[in-house]
Amino acid sequence: MAFVDYYKILGIDKSASTGDIKKAYRKLARKYHPDLNPSDKDAERKFKEINEANEVLSNPENRKKYDEHGKDWKHAEEFEKANQQQRQYQGGRQQNPFGDFGGGDYSDFFESMFGGRSARGRQSSGSGVKFRGQDLNATLNLSLKDVYETHKRTLTINGKNIRLTIPAGVKNGQVIKIKGHGGEGINGGPKGDLNITFTIDNNTNFKLDGDNLYTTVELDLYKAILGGEITVVTFDGKAKLKIAPETQNSTKVKLKGKGFPIYKKDGEFGDLYITYQVKIPKNLSEKEKQLFAELAKLRPL
């Protein structure tokens, strides 16, 4: 198997931070995404390479294996176990059952284990041991509005389209595992899993904390003093609220059940908390100033 330089694919150095990897992946994924490059086979190939590189380098454990073992990183654990056994047998009477591969190409060892050409040049039948496929990792970027309702998305992972149902209320940084959609198993072993990490961008006027939403609503001075009714914008529409007379600045009210959907609890929502910000009028006319002056005389400090 030819060595694939994942760092080169993403256009980054080996010293790149996790943030650098994420930034480079997002930039290239947008550029070569199949939706933006229909019928472009070259863009499709590059998109697959970019995803594969990100799946390895964005996972600290896999990145470490890749840096140490190169093209054979997927079998790093098997290699280390066998290498340990070799060291235990060295100097003893028993022969290392895996042969002498110390200092040699890792591929010779793995080919002899998994059914390729052995170091001695004869065809091996393989160890027969089944190994589970590699877990794959992907990042899905969504907006807060996207995850307000359960919906379906199609993801392209390693050239395969996966139809995914995204439950309402999924949180930023949350990981969902899809069993059996990872790498192919070895010697007939089971497939690995696909782990999807959600990145939720909040470009709304609402702050999300747990399942509750928070926002600020401006209240004109006259409504705050005299009371009345206002219409406020909620996450999914509008609501009418009654304002009590003499409402103070920074007063908080709760709209029960008007918050964010609770993950995997159909029909259940958090609450919406509104903070009133009393707005002082500007550019007063002379008449208005006189009236405020008269009010001030009626209620001296």
NORHU-V219294 format. One record per backbone hydrogen bond with DSSP energy under -0.5 kcal/mol. CO is the residue of the C=O (numbers start at 0). NH is the residue of the N-H. If there is no record, write none. Layout:
# NORHU-V219294
co=CO nh=NH
co=CO nh=NH
This chain:
# NORHU-V219294
co=2 nh=4
co=3 nh=5
co=4 nh=8
co=5 nh=9
co=6 nh=10
co=6 nh=11
co=12 nh=15
co=16 nh=20
co=17 nh=21
co=18 nh=22
co=19 nh=23
co=20 nh=24
co=21 nh=25
co=22 nh=26
co=23 nh=27
co=24 nh=28
co=25 nh=29
co=26 nh=30
co=27 nh=31
co=28 nh=32
co=32 nh=35
co=32 nh=36
co=36 nh=39
co=38 nh=40
co=39 nh=43
co=40 nh=44
co=41 nh=45
co=42 nh=46
co=43 nh=47
co=44 nh=48
co=45 nh=49
co=46 nh=50
co=47 nh=51
co=48 nh=52
co=49 nh=53
co=50 nh=54
co=51 nh=55
co=52 nh=56
co=53 nh=57
co=55 nh=58
co=57 nh=59
co=58 nh=62
co=59 nh=63
co=60 nh=64
co=61 nh=65
co=62 nh=66
co=63 nh=67
co=64 nh=68
co=65 nh=69
co=68 nh=71
co=69 nh=72
co=71 nh=74
co=72 nh=75
co=74 nh=78
co=75 nh=79
co=76 nh=80
co=77 nh=81
co=78 nh=82
co=79 nh=83
co=80 nh=84
co=81 nh=85
co=82 nh=86
co=83 nh=87
co=84 nh=88
co=85 nh=89
co=88 nh=91
co=95 nh=98
co=98 nh=100
co=100 nh=103
co=104 nh=107
co=104 nh=108
co=105 nh=109
co=106 nh=110
co=107 nh=111
co=108 nh=112
co=109 nh=113
co=110 nh=114
co=110 nh=115
co=112 nh=126
co=115 nh=123
co=117 nh=120
co=121 nh=117
co=130 nh=185
co=133 nh=182
co=135 nh=194
co=137 nh=196
co=138 nh=140
co=139 nh=141
co=139 nh=198
co=141 nh=200
co=142 nh=146
co=144 nh=147
co=145 nh=148
co=146 nh=168
co=150 nh=165
co=152 nh=154
co=152 nh=163
co=154 nh=156
co=154 nh=161
co=155 nh=157
co=156 nh=159
co=159 nh=156
co=159 nh=161
co=160 nh=162
co=161 nh=154
co=161 nh=163
co=163 nh=152
co=163 nh=165
co=164 nh=166
co=165 nh=150
co=166 nh=169
co=167 nh=263
co=170 nh=173
co=173 nh=197
co=175 nh=195
co=176 nh=178
co=177 nh=180
co=177 nh=193
co=182 nh=191
co=185 nh=130
co=185 nh=188
co=188 nh=184
co=189 nh=132
co=191 nh=181
co=192 nh=135
co=192 nh=194
co=193 nh=177
co=193 nh=195
co=194 nh=137
co=194 nh=196
co=195 nh=175
co=196 nh=139
co=197 nh=172
co=197 nh=199
co=198 nh=141
co=198 nh=200
co=199 nh=201
co=200 nh=143
co=200 nh=202
co=206 nh=208
co=206 nh=213
co=208 nh=211
co=210 nh=259
co=210 nh=269
co=211 nh=208
co=212 nh=272
co=213 nh=206
co=214 nh=274
co=216 nh=276
co=218 nh=278
co=219 nh=223
co=220 nh=224
co=221 nh=225
co=222 nh=226
co=223 nh=246
co=224 nh=245
co=227 nh=242
co=229 nh=240
co=231 nh=233
co=231 nh=238
co=233 nh=236
co=236 nh=233
co=238 nh=231
co=240 nh=229
co=241 nh=243
co=242 nh=227
co=243 nh=246
co=247 nh=250
co=250 nh=275
co=252 nh=273
co=253 nh=255
co=254 nh=257
co=254 nh=271
co=257 nh=234
co=259 nh=269
co=260 nh=262
co=261 nh=264
co=264 nh=267
co=267 nh=261
co=269 nh=258
co=270 nh=212
co=270 nh=272
co=271 nh=254
co=271 nh=273
co=272 nh=214
co=273 nh=252
co=273 nh=275
co=274 nh=216
co=275 nh=249
co=275 nh=277
co=276 nh=218
co=277 nh=279
co=278 nh=220
co=284 nh=288
co=285 nh=289
co=286 nh=290
co=287 nh=291
co=288 nh=292
co=289 nh=293
co=290 nh=294
co=291 nh=295
co=292 nh=296
co=293 nh=297
co=294 nh=298
co=296 nh=299
